[in-house]
Amino acid sequence: MAESENKKTVQEPSEEEIPVLDESISQYETIKDKPLKYKLEYFWEYYRLPVALILLFGFIIFSVIRTFVTAKDYALTLVLVNADIMESYELTDTWEYEIGQLIGINEKKEKVVVDTSIDIGEHGSETLQYAALQKLVAFFTSQTVDIFVADSAFYEQYCQTRYLADLRDIYSEERLEELSEYIYYTDGATFSDYDDLSSLTVTEDQAKYIVDHRDPDSMKEPIPMGFYIPEGSRLGESGMYAYLADSSEYQGHPAEAIIGIPRNTPRIENTVKAIDYIMGR
């Protein structure tokens, strides 16, 4: 009785229980003597998806490694908001190269970027404008942007929210005096307008002010926070903001393009040189 209890019943495996390896061997035996064309068709039919996934995964890994290895540090970034992209198309490469030469970058490790892709004007969809705004915020918070150019309304908004630097912290009194005819002033007395960021009318309220940003005497607390673009300068002749001549007024004066410096940029020396280039001829 003990022997009978110790005996094990051996059952043949069903077709569903055949191991995968045995099935693969069986398939190989089936096609091994077939013509090459048949083998290729068989391979394509049964293995194209896993092979495609392996190749895709390999390509992604290669791309990530290549990007990491070839990535260059930002030597300087110039962001032009609401610029006419068609006018800037042929200039950006030239400016990037010439500014790079001016500030003496190591071209193998560093790069100059002139970005005209941020459009937060009236023509784009809300989705695109939101994405552009998020990109700009990322530039500022990551200390990537060194030079900021925008139309009057958008520039003043960034002055009021104190993203931009007081030029007195960067330039000497003598240099500011030399550039006095181009200085853009903002009124520090109106900074409180933006203290309550939950207010949905703050931008509209700002637009109602009548302010001459060229005249510090028209303000309670004038702060030099940018430069108007000279007509004969590289940027002035580029046509990137020529459309503003036909636009509506802002704060009682014609809209113009202004250039300034974010208050948190760590590359002040390069930034000042690049502004001289942009405002030069």
Secondary structure, 3 states (H helix, E strand, C coil): CHHHHHCCCCCCCCHHHCCHHHHHHHHHHHHCCCCHHHHHHHHHHHHHHHHHHHHHHHHHHHHHHHHHHHCCEEEEEEEECCCCHHHHCCCHHHHHHHHHHHHCCCCCCEEEEEECCCCCCCCCCHHHHHHHHHHHHHHHHCCCCCEEEEEHHHHHHHHHCCCECCHHHCCCHHHHHHCHHHEEEEEHHHHHHHCCCCCCCHHHHHHCCCCCCCCHHHCCCEEEEEEECCCCCHHHHHCCCHHHHHCCEECCEECCEEEECECCCCCHHHHHHHHHHHHCC
